[in-house]
Amino acid sequence: MKNGIKGIRRVSAVAVTAGAVLTAGAFTAPAQAAAPKTPTIAAKGGFVMNNGTGKSLFTKAADTRRSTGSTTKIMTARVVLAQPNLNLDSKVTVQKAYSDYIVDNNWASSAKLIVGDKVTVRQLLYGLMLPSGCDAAYALADKFGSGSTRAARVTSFIGKMNSTAKSLGLTNTHFDSFDGIGKRANYSTPRDLTKLASNAMKYSTFRTVVKTKSTTQKVTTKSGGYRNMSWTNTNALLGSYSGTLGVKTGSGPEAKYCLVFAATRGGKTVIGTVLASSSVANRTADAKKLMDYSFKK
């Protein structure tokens, strides 16, 4: 009988202990993390999405058309990289028209290409995307457009930019220039530019170029010698925001300050755009805020 009583006591003790654990558990369960507070940005328009799922993570006037500045050059690069049988090592001779274009346009940023030099298509892509060279953009449009005159080739290339936008479903996007310096008919939206950048990032050459902080490229001179061209990326996120993948800055009197950005952390890639921010510093700060927020969602 003693053994029976001991058994009952043991069972009771186990039951009490289990009850205490359950009761304690009810009071010590960790509270759910509070949802991250939606950030305030200086930019007039913004959009961020999960690049893996396409899910929207932040919107602010995401479908309002605005001037895009040099973020236009994402499409310039995208059109080049989609060319059939593309040879990235084919050489383009720098024409006087490209440097004259820089002189004639106050807002034109330059890769400082030198007339007569022979530069590869790959090098032109670096010159296009890092220092945001409008001369490099002109050279690419001249190379990959169709026609018997330079003007015809440029017009043809811009046509390819617009047909590509249409094929990607960018219904609020239109280009009237190869570099963003147009006649007020160069526009897009934060959502469209983000979708464009996401598509361009499928090209390995594009990914390699836009995440490069600086590069020195050896180009062939007119006399057959060589010179080094050094270019630094205008994207301040590179080296200042962990996991940054790119993508492209833009500015202009109408566009103000723009930035298309992407980063990966913990296996999650976010990609987005801010348009018409108030300064170079603020477009970078806006992007950092939006990425911090998006990684927590």
C-alpha positions as CSV (number, residue, x, y, z in Angstrom):
1,M,0.0,0.0,0.0
2,K,2.9,2.3,0.8
3,N,4.2,1.9,-2.7
4,G,0.7,2.8,-4.1
5,I,0.6,6.0,-2.0
6,K,4.1,6.9,-3.2
7,G,3.0,6.4,-6.8
8,I,0.0,8.7,-6.3
9,R,2.2,11.3,-4.8
10,R,4.7,11.0,-7.7
11,V,1.9,11.4,-10.3
12,S,0.4,14.4,-8.4
13,A,3.8,16.0,-8.2
14,V,4.4,15.6,-12.0
15,A,0.9,17.0,-12.7
16,V,1.6,20.0,-10.5
17,T,5.0,20.6,-12.1
18,A,3.5,20.4,-15.6
19,G,0.7,22.8,-14.6
20,A,3.3,25.2,-13.3
21,V,5.2,25.1,-16.5
22,L,2.1,25.7,-18.6
23,T,1.0,28.6,-16.4
24,A,4.5,30.1,-16.5
25,G,4.6,29.7,-20.3
26,A,1.4,31.7,-20.6
27,F,3.0,34.6,-18.9
28,T,6.5,34.4,-20.4
29,A,5.7,34.0,-24.2
30,P,7.7,36.6,-26.1
31,A,5.6,39.5,-27.5
32,Q,5.4,39.7,-31.3
33,A,7.8,42.3,-32.7
34,A,6.1,45.6,-33.5
35,A,5.7,46.3,-37.2
36,P,8.4,48.7,-38.5
37,K,7.3,52.3,-38.7
38,T,6.8,53.5,-42.3
39,P,9.7,55.9,-43.1
40,T,9.3,59.5,-44.2
41,I,11.5,60.4,-47.2
42,A,12.5,63.6,-48.8
43,A,11.9,62.3,-52.3
44,K,8.5,63.1,-53.9
45,G,8.2,59.5,-55.2
46,G,9.4,56.1,-54.0
47,F,8.8,52.4,-54.4
48,V,10.5,49.3,-53.1
49,M,9.7,45.7,-53.8
50,N,11.0,42.2,-52.8
51,N,13.1,41.3,-55.9
52,G,12.4,37.6,-55.3
53,T,8.6,37.7,-55.0
54,G,7.7,41.1,-56.7
55,K,5.8,42.0,-53.5
56,S,5.5,45.8,-52.9
57,L,7.1,46.8,-49.6
58,F,6.8,50.7,-49.8
59,T,5.0,53.1,-52.1
60,K,4.9,56.9,-52.3
61,A,3.4,58.4,-55.5
62,A,4.8,55.2,-57.0
63,D,2.9,55.6,-60.3
64,T,3.3,59.4,-60.7
65,R,5.3,60.2,-63.9
66,R,8.5,62.2,-63.2
67,S,11.7,63.2,-65.0
68,T,14.2,60.4,-64.5
69,G,17.6,62.1,-65.1
70,S,20.4,59.6,-65.7
71,T,18.5,56.7,-64.3
72,T,17.5,56.6,-68.0
73,K,20.9,54.9,-68.6
74,I,19.6,51.7,-67.0
75,M,17.5,51.3,-70.1
76,T,20.4,52.3,-72.4
77,A,22.4,49.5,-70.9
78,R,19.5,47.1,-71.0
79,V,19.0,47.7,-74.7
80,V,22.7,47.1,-75.5
81,L,22.8,43.9,-73.4
82,A,19.8,42.4,-75.2
83,Q,21.4,42.8,-78.6
84,P,21.6,39.5,-80.5
85,N,25.2,38.1,-80.8
86,L,26.5,40.9,-78.6
87,N,30.3,41.1,-78.5
88,L,31.3,43.0,-75.4
89,D,34.9,43.2,-76.6
90,S,34.1,44.9,-80.0
91,K,35.7,48.3,-80.2
92,V,34.0,51.7,-80.8
93,T,36.0,54.7,-82.0
94,V,35.2,57.8,-80.0
95,Q,33.8,60.5,-82.3
96,K,34.1,64.3,-81.9
97,A,30.3,64.4,-81.8
98,Y,30.3,62.6,-78.5
99,S,32.6,65.2,-76.8
100,D,30.8,68.1,-78.5
101,Y,27.6,66.8,-77.0
102,I,29.1,67.1,-73.5
103,V,30.2,70.7,-74.2
104,D,26.7,71.6,-75.6
105,N,24.7,70.3,-72.6
106,N,25.4,71.9,-69.2
107,W,23.9,69.0,-67.2
108,A,25.7,66.3,-69.2
109,S,28.0,64.2,-67.0
110,S,31.1,62.8,-68.7
111,A,33.2,59.6,-68.9
112,K,35.9,61.9,-70.4
113,L,36.2,59.8,-73.5
114,I,39.0,61.1,-75.8
115,V,38.3,61.5,-79.6
116,G,40.0,58.8,-81.6
117,D,40.4,56.3,-78.8
118,K,39.0,52.8,-79.4
119,V,36.9,51.7,-76.5
120,T,35.2,48.3,-76.1
121,V,31.5,48.0,-75.6
122,R,32.1,46.6,-72.1
123,Q,34.3,49.6,-71.2
124,L,31.5,51.9,-72.6
125,L,29.1,50.2,-70.2
126,Y,31.4,51.1,-67.3
127,G,31.7,54.6,-68.6
128,L,27.9,54.8,-68.9
129,M,27.0,53.5,-65.4
130,L,29.8,54.6,-63.1
131,P,30.6,58.2,-63.9
132,S,27.2,58.4,-65.7
133,G,28.9,59.3,-69.0
134,C,26.5,60.9,-71.5
135,D,29.4,60.6,-74.0
136,A,29.4,56.8,-73.4
137,A,25.6,56.8,-73.8
138,Y,25.9,58.6,-77.1
139,A,28.6,56.1,-78.3
140,L,26.4,53.1,-77.5
141,A,23.3,54.6,-79.2
142,D,25.4,55.4,-82.3
143,K,26.8,51.8,-82.3
144,F,23.6,49.9,-81.7
145,G,21.1,52.0,-83.5
146,S,20.3,51.4,-87.2
147,G,20.6,53.9,-90.1
148,S,23.0,55.5,-92.5
149,T,23.5,58.7,-90.4
150,R,24.3,59.2,-86.8
151,A,21.0,61.1,-86.2
152,A,19.1,58.1,-87.7
153,R,21.0,55.6,-85.5
154,V,20.3,57.6,-82.4
155,T,16.6,57.9,-83.2
156,S,16.5,54.1,-83.9
157,F,18.2,53.4,-80.6
158,I,15.7,55.5,-78.6
159,G,13.0,53.6,-80.5
160,K,14.5,50.4,-79.1
161,M,14.4,51.9,-75.6
162,N,10.7,52.6,-75.9
163,S,9.8,49.3,-77.5
164,T,11.7,47.5,-74.7
165,A,9.7,49.6,-72.1
166,K,6.5,48.5,-73.8
167,S,7.6,44.8,-73.8
168,L,8.3,45.0,-70.1
169,G,4.9,46.4,-69.3
170,L,6.3,49.9,-68.2
171,T,3.1,51.7,-69.1
172,N,4.1,55.0,-67.5
173,T,7.6,55.2,-69.1
174,H,8.8,57.1,-72.2
175,F,12.2,58.0,-73.5
176,D,13.2,60.8,-75.8
177,S,16.9,60.5,-75.2
178,F,19.7,58.0,-74.7
179,D,20.9,59.5,-71.4
180,G,18.0,61.4,-69.7
181,I,18.8,64.8,-71.2
182,G,15.8,65.1,-73.4
183,K,13.1,67.6,-74.3
184,R,10.8,67.0,-71.3
185,A,9.4,63.8,-72.8
186,N,11.7,61.6,-70.8
187,Y,9.7,60.2,-67.9
188,S,9.0,57.2,-65.8
189,T,7.7,56.3,-62.3
190,P,9.3,54.7,-59.2
191,R,7.4,51.5,-59.8
192,D,8.4,51.3,-63.5
193,L,12.1,52.1,-62.9
194,T,12.2,49.5,-60.2
195,K,10.7,46.9,-62.6
196,L,13.2,47.9,-65.3
197,A,16.2,47.6,-62.9
198,S,15.0,44.2,-61.7
199,N,14.9,43.0,-65.3
200,A,18.3,44.5,-66.1
201,M,19.8,42.8,-63.1
202,K,19.1,39.4,-64.8
203,Y,22.1,40.2,-67.1
204,S,25.4,39.2,-65.4
205,T,27.4,42.0,-67.1
206,F,24.9,44.6,-65.8
207,R,25.2,43.2,-62.2
208,T,29.0,43.2,-62.4
209,V,29.1,46.8,-63.7
210,V,26.6,48.5,-61.3
211,K,28.2,47.0,-58.2
212,T,31.7,48.2,-59.1
213,K,32.8,51.1,-56.9
214,S,35.7,52.2,-59.2
215,T,37.6,50.8,-62.1
216,T,40.6,51.5,-64.3
217,Q,40.3,50.4,-67.9
218,K,43.1,50.3,-70.5
219,V,41.9,51.7,-73.8
220,T,43.6,51.9,-77.2
221,T,44.7,55.4,-78.4
222,K,44.4,56.8,-81.9
223,S,48.1,56.1,-82.5
224,G,47.8,52.5,-81.4
225,G,49.2,52.9,-77.9
226,Y,47.3,52.6,-74.6
227,R,46.0,54.9,-71.9
228,N,44.2,54.2,-68.6
229,M,40.7,55.5,-68.0
230,S,39.7,55.6,-64.3
231,W,36.0,55.8,-63.4
232,T,34.3,56.1,-60.0
233,N,30.7,55.2,-59.3
234,T,28.4,58.1,-58.4
235,N,26.3,55.7,-56.2
236,A,27.3,56.6,-52.6
237,L,25.5,53.4,-51.3
238,L,28.5,51.3,-52.5
239,G,30.8,51.0,-49.6
240,S,28.4,52.7,-47.2
241,Y,25.5,50.3,-47.0
242,S,26.1,46.6,-46.4
243,G,24.9,44.3,-49.2
244,T,24.5,47.0,-51.8
245,L,24.2,45.6,-55.4
246,G,23.9,48.9,-57.3
247,V,22.1,50.4,-59.3
248,K,22.1,54.0,-60.7
249,T,22.0,57.7,-59.8
250,G,20.3,60.4,-61.7
251,S,19.9,64.2,-61.4
252,G,18.8,67.2,-63.4
253,P,17.0,70.6,-63.2
254,E,13.6,68.9,-63.5
255,A,14.5,65.4,-62.1
256,K,16.1,66.8,-59.0
257,Y,18.0,63.9,-57.4
258,C,17.1,60.3,-58.1
259,L,18.4,56.9,-57.2
260,V,17.6,53.3,-58.2
261,F,19.0,51.0,-55.6
262,A,19.2,47.3,-54.6
263,A,20.8,45.3,-51.8
264,T,20.8,41.8,-50.4
265,R,20.8,40.8,-46.7
266,G,20.0,37.4,-45.2
267,G,19.1,35.9,-48.5
268,K,16.5,38.7,-49.2
269,T,17.0,41.1,-52.1
270,V,15.1,44.4,-52.1
271,I,15.1,46.8,-55.1
272,G,13.6,50.3,-55.3
273,T,13.6,53.8,-56.6
274,V,13.4,57.3,-55.2
275,L,12.6,60.2,-57.6
276,A,12.9,63.9,-57.1
277,S,14.7,63.9,-53.8
278,S,16.1,67.2,-52.5
279,S,19.8,66.6,-52.6
280,V,22.5,64.1,-53.3
281,A,22.8,63.3,-49.6
282,N,19.0,63.0,-49.2
283,R,18.6,60.6,-52.1
284,T,21.1,58.3,-50.4
285,A,19.6,58.7,-47.0
286,D,16.1,58.0,-48.5
287,A,17.3,54.8,-50.0
288,K,19.0,53.6,-46.8
289,K,15.8,54.3,-44.8
290,L,13.7,52.4,-47.4
291,M,16.0,49.4,-47.4
292,D,16.3,49.3,-43.6
293,Y,12.5,49.3,-43.5
294,S,12.0,46.8,-46.3
295,F,14.4,44.3,-44.8
296,K,12.4,44.3,-41.6
297,K,9.1,43.6,-43.4
